[in-house]
Structure formats: structure tokens, C-alpha cells
């Protein structure tokens, strides 16, 4: 008996038991649809996060103080305004400019409403370096404001909404209290999309000198003023390693550190953060897909079960075929093809169901584009086929190994 004949017999057998075949493949359908949906969602989230980080600027370095990893040195030398000036002129071929921020604990209040937001003293080029501009008609902190320790503030859109009841409210020129002192609102920042659990628009910016001397005392022993972070704009992504090396070399010398493990600072870039998040997302997607794949295992067991029932029901048929010359391979192929058809059919239907789930999910979560890539489809198809082969081997071998005389006697 050739393969075409075995295929015809398998199709006829499944056709005669339509309802049983449909119920058998249901587990495979659910499993394949679940795996495709989760993997597509994971790919969509990865692309969304990558686009968000690209929008924030992939060629931006952030320098922060940190505790040395060696644990030997306990005293951390702070980053200062002198470091900002020095870093900005380190390597003109890789570094465009450097900005700084100094965070303070301050409550922002207006009209009897007060909110606790992230209040940062910033340099005049902070907005440009970070690629975050004020709204049309608004202004940002100027160098004159910094030179004069001015009492001016720029609010995030969420802060405006919290204080005045609407993000569309225009607070320009109005007084607000920041840390108990009266400031004048000179600008509102453009609304940024959230890339984490914290709302980036829940902020307030003041001149860095005002934060360092009026809202806090940030003077250090060297005579400069402490800063919380330094943001460095690099010429392009290819120069990130060069700029990082120059910055680390300068800070190691400035802080009198010889062992890299004793470094009391860190230089990070958003590409590293993106790769870390992408790796975490991929692992989470893989883990969830493995859980969804359990239903594929259940579906495969269902295929095996129904094939064993089929072998039992067709014992006399098997005996008759072997009596008239059917070989072991012929019987094996007949039942294996039937098993693969069940699982492969379930896989194809599962792909369709997964696609429908993606369409519905895309309407519900419009910010994330769900991606059904060819490799996901091929993986689902291949897995469903392998399920048919794996779980069909035992029933097929059991049928093919029957002795004709025993099969013909079966009642």
C-alpha cells in the first residue's frame, strides 16, 4: 500500500468520525492559538519598548553616583558642577554637550492643592540634551534664570492637571509654591508617553542653582555644588563606547580611584537598558509560552487516546489487512498519517484563531502592534506536526505489531 492509499484511508476514517475528530483537535487548537497569541504579544511589546527608547534618545549617557561594588570604600564622592563642565569638553569628537540635574524633596502647591512630585533643578540645556521640549507658547529654564537663582518653574502636564484640575489648563505666569517658596510658572513640558511604572509628566523643573542654594544646601567641600545626575549627549551611537571610556577615565582620576571596582559612579546608556528590558521580556514571553504549551501536551495526549480507541475499534480491520499482505510499515503509515492529520489540522485552525485573537487584542491595546511573524507560524505548524508524530507512534506501532490471527479473533 502506497502513501496515497494510506492517506485516503486516514481521511475516510476521520470523516466517518467527524465529531470525535473535532473534539480531539480542540486541545491542539487552543494550545497553538495560546502560544501564537503570547509570542505575538511579546514581540509587540519588545518593538514598542524599543521604539519608546529610540524616541528618548539612544545616544544619551547618564552618569550617577553609586556605592562601589568592592565594598571597601564607603565614602562616595558626589558628582559636582565642576564635573559637568569638565565632561562637556572632554572629547569634542564624541561628546556634544552635558547637562545636569539636582533632585530635591519639595512639595508643589497652588490654590490650596498640593502634590508631591519629582522636583529637579536643571541646567538650561537639560531640555535640549534629553530631547524633551516645552509646549508651544511655553519657555524652559534659561541661563539668565540660573545666573540669577531665579524663582521660576516649569511643570509637567500631569502636575498641571493635579494642581489646576486639567492638563489643558494654561498656568503660565501664575504663582505656585515650591518647597514653601513662591515661584512663577514659565512653561509646561510636552506630554511624554510612560515607559515604566512612574509617570514622567509628574515633574517640576527649577533652575539648578535655585535648587542647590534656595531649596537645599548642595555645596561641597571642593567649593562646587553637588548634582544628582549628568546627562551627556553623544554625537551618534557609534561613539557611545568612546565617550563612555573618556568619562570613566576622567572620573576615576578626579575621584582618585585606581581600582574599577572602587568606582563610586556609573555611566549607563539607554541601549544597555533597552537590551536588559528586551532580554527580560523575551524570557517572560518564553516562560508564558511554555505554560501555554501545556495545553498542547494535553492536546497531544488527547490525540494518543483517540488513536488508541481507533486501533481498538479497528482491530479486525487491521487483522484482515495484514492477512491479505499489508506490511508493518503499511499499517504504521496508515495510523501515523491519521494522527498527523488530526494534530496538523488543529495547528492550522489554531493559527487562524491566534490571528483573530491578535486582531481583537490590537483593537483593545492600540499602542502595541501585535506581530505574527513567519517564524511563529512555522514554529506552531512544526510543533503541531511533531505532536501528531510523537503521540501517534505508540498507537500506530501497537496496531502494526498485532498478529493477524489474534486481530481476526478479536470481538
N, C-alpha and C positions, 0 to 999 in steps of 0.2 A: 504493500500500500504506500503510495507516494504522499508527499506533504499536502498536496492539493486535496486529496481524498480525505486525509486526516482533518484538514481544516473544514471541509464540508460537513463531516460527521460532527465535529465540535460545534459548529454553528447550529446544526439541526438540533443537537441536544439542548443547547441553551435556548433556542427558540421554543422548544416544547415545554420548557420550564421558565417562562418569562418572569413571573412574579418572584420566584426563588432567586433567579439571576439578579434582578433589580435590587432585592433586599441584600443580596450578598455583596454587591459592589458599593452599597451605600457607605460602608465604613471607609472604603478606599476614597470615595468621592469627598467625604468630609475631611479626611486626613490630608489629601492633596490640596484641597481648597484652603485649609488652615495654614499649611506650610507656605503656599504661594502668597497668601494674604500677609502673613507675618514677615516673610522675607521682602516682599514688595514695600511694606510699610517701613521696614528697617532701612532699605535702600533710599526711600524717600526722605526719611529723617536725616540720614547721612548727607544727602545732597543739600537739604535745607540748611543744616548746620554749617556746611562748607560755604554756601552762598552768603550766609549771615556773617561769617568770619571774614570772607573776602571783602564784603561791604564795609566792615570795620577797619580794614587795612591790614594786609598781610605783611607789609614792610614796616611794622611798628614794633620797637623793642620797649619793654617795660623793665625798669630797674627798681628793685625793692630791697629793703633791709630784711635780713633773716638771721636766725640763730645758726652758728657754724655747725656743720654736720659732725665734726670731730668731737664736739662736746668738751674740748679742752679749754677753749677761750669762751668766757662767759660774758665779757663786756662787748657790746655791739656798738661800733662807731656809726653814728647816723649819717645818712646822706644829707648833703648841705647844698645851699645855693652856689657855693664855690664849685662843687662837683658839677652842677648843671652847666655853669659857664665853661668849665674845662672840657667836659664831654662834648659840648656843642662844636668845639674847634679841634677835636682830636684828629679826625681823618676826613678832610673835605671830599674825598672821592667816594666815601661810603655813607657819611652822615650829613644830612641836610640841615637839621636843627634839633634842638632839645627843648622840651617843655617840662614843667614841674607842677606838682600839686601837694598841698598840705591839708590833711583832713583834721577837722576839729569837731568836738561834740557841741552842737548848738541847736537850740530849738528855734524854728522859724514860725512867726505868728503874725496874723493880720486880722483886724476886725473881730477880735475875740476868739478866733480859731487858731490853734497852734498845732504844729506837726513836727515830729522828729524825723528829719531827713538827713541824708548824707550831705554835709556841708563841706565844701572844699575850697581852699584858697588856691588860685591857679595863676599861671603866668599868662601874658597877653596872647601868646601863640598857642595856648593849650587847645583852643577850638580848631585851629588850622592843622596842628600836628595830629590830632585824634580824628580829623575828618568829620567833626560834629559841629554844625553851624547853627547860629541863632535863626529864629524865624524871620521872615520878611518883615521889615519895619522895626526889627529889634537890633540891639547892639550887644557886643560882648565886652569883656573887661579890656581896657586899653592900657598902654604903657603909662599914660598920664595918671590913670587911676592907681596903678601900682606905685609910681613915684610919689604920689600924694597920700598914700594909705587911705584911699577914698572909701566912703561908706556906700558902695553901690553893690547890687546883687543881680545875678542872672538866675532865673528859676527854670526848672524842668516843667514840662507840661503837666505831669501828674501832681507836682507841688502846687501849680496854679489851680488845678481842679480841687485839691484838698483845701486850699486856703480860701478860694473865691467861689467854689461850687460848680465851676465849668472849666474845662480845658480850653475853651474858645474865648474865655474872658481875657480882656486886654488890661494887664496890670501896670503897663509902662508908666513910670512917673509916680506911682503910688508908694507910700512908705510901708515897710514891713519891719518887724523886729527879728533880729538875728542875734541870738545869744544875749538878749536884753538890750541891744543897741539898735538904734534906728538906721535902717538902710533904705536907699531908694532903688526901686526896680528899674533896671535899664534894658532888660532883654528877657526873652523866653526862648529856650532851645527848641529846635525841631524835635518832633516825637521820634524816638528810636524804637525799633522792634526789640522785644525782650529776647535775649539769648540764653537765659538761665532762670533761676527762681526769683531773682531780685529785679525789680522794675528799674531800668536805667534812667527813667524820666523822673524819678522821685529824688531830685537833687537840687542843690543850690550852690552857685559859684560866686565867690567874692574875690577881690584882689589878694594875691598870695601874701603881700606884705601886711595887709589888714588882718588876715587870719593869723599870721605869725606874731603880730605885735599887739593887736587890739582884742582879738578873741582868744588868744593864747600867748604864752611866752615861749617861743621856739628858738631863742638864741642859744648857741652852743659855745663851748669854751674857746674854740678857734676864732670866734668873732663873727662867723656867718650865722645863717639860720637853717634849722632843720627842715627837710622836705620829706614827705611820705613816699612819693614815687617820682621817678623821672621817666618821661616818655621820649624816645628817640626815633625820629623819622629817618629811615634809611632810603638811599637812592632807589634801590629796587631789591627784589627778593634774592637776587644772586649775591648781593653784598651783605646779607644778614650775618653770615659767619665772620666776615672780615670786620664788620662793625662790632660784633659781639666780642671778638678777640681783643680789639683795641680798647673797648670799655673795661673788660675784665683786667687787662694789663694795667690800665691807669688806676683802677680802684684798688687792686692788690698793692700797688706801690703807695698810693695815697693813704691807705689804711695800714701800711707797714705789715703786710701779710705775705708770707713766703709759701706756706702750705695751702694748696687749693681747698683742702678740707676745712681750713680755718676761715674761709671766706665768710664775711658777715653780710653778704649781699647776694642777690640772684638777678640774672639777666634772662628774661624769658621773651619769647615771641609767640605770636598767635598761631603760627604754623605748628609749633610744638603742641600748643593747647588743642588745636584742631585735630592733630594726629592722635592725641590722647583720647579725645572725645570720640573720634571715629572708631578707634580700636575698642573702646568700651561699648559703643553702640553695636558694633559688629558682633562682639561676644554676647551681648544681650540678645541680639537677633538670633544668633546661632542657638543659644540656650532655649529661647522660646520656640524656635522651630523644632528643636529636639523634643520638647514637650508635646507640640502639635503632632510630631511624627509618631507619638504613641498610638494615636488613632489609626495611623497606617498599619502599625503592628496588629492592632485589633482587627482591622480590615483584612489583613493577610491571614490571620487565624480563622476568620470567617470564610475566606476562600478555601483554606485547607479543609475546614469542617464540611463545607458543602460538596467538595470534591470527594471526600471520603464517603459521604452519603450517596453520591452519584456512583462511585465504584461499587458500593454495596448493592444498590438498586440494579446495576447492570452486570452483575456477576455472571449470569447465564449468557448474556451477550458476549462478554469477554471470553468465556469458555468456548462459545461457538466460533468466534473469530480465530482463536488460537487453534481450534480443532481443524479449521479449513486452511491453516497455513500462515496466520498472522504471526509475525516475529515479535520478540520482546521489544525491539525498537519501535515497531508499528504501534503497539498498544501504549508505549511510553509517550510517543509523539502525540497520539490522539488526546490523551488526558492533559498533557502539558500545554498543548495549544488551547484547550478549553480553559485551563487555569489562567494562562496569559491573557486570553481574550477578556476574561472577567476583570482582571486587575487593570489591564491597559484601557479597557473601556471606562472603568471607574476613574482612571487617571485623566483621561481626556475630558470626561464630564466635570471632574474636579477642577481642571484648568479653566473651563468655562464658568463654573461657579465662583472660582477665585477672581476671575476678571470682573464678574458682576459685583462682587464684594468691594473690589477696588474702585469701581465707578461710584458706588454708593458712598464709600469712605472718602473719596475725593470731593464729593459734594458737601460732606459733613465737615471735613478738615481741608479747607481750600488753600491754606498756606503751604501745605505739604503735598507735593506731587508724588502719588504712588507710582512706582515703576515696576512693570512686569518685563524684565529683561529676558532675552532668549536663553541665557544660561539657567534662569529659574525654571523656565518651561521645559527645557531639556532635562534638568535635574528631576522635575516632577514626573516627566514621562519615563525616564530611565528607572527611577525608584519604583514606580508602579509596575513596570515590566519585570523588574527583579523580584518584586513581591510575588508576582504570578509564578515565576520560575522556582523561587525558593520554597514557597508554601505549596507548590504543586508537585514538587519532586516526590515527596513521600506517598501521596495518593497515587500518582502515576506509576511509581515503582511497585507499589502494592498490587495495582491492577496488572501490571506487566509480568509480575512474578507468580501469578496464580497458575496452578497446574490445571490444564484443561479438564481433566477428569473430575477434579474437585469442584471447579466452577460449574460444570454441567449438572452436577448433582445438587447444587445449591438451590434451596427452596426459599 
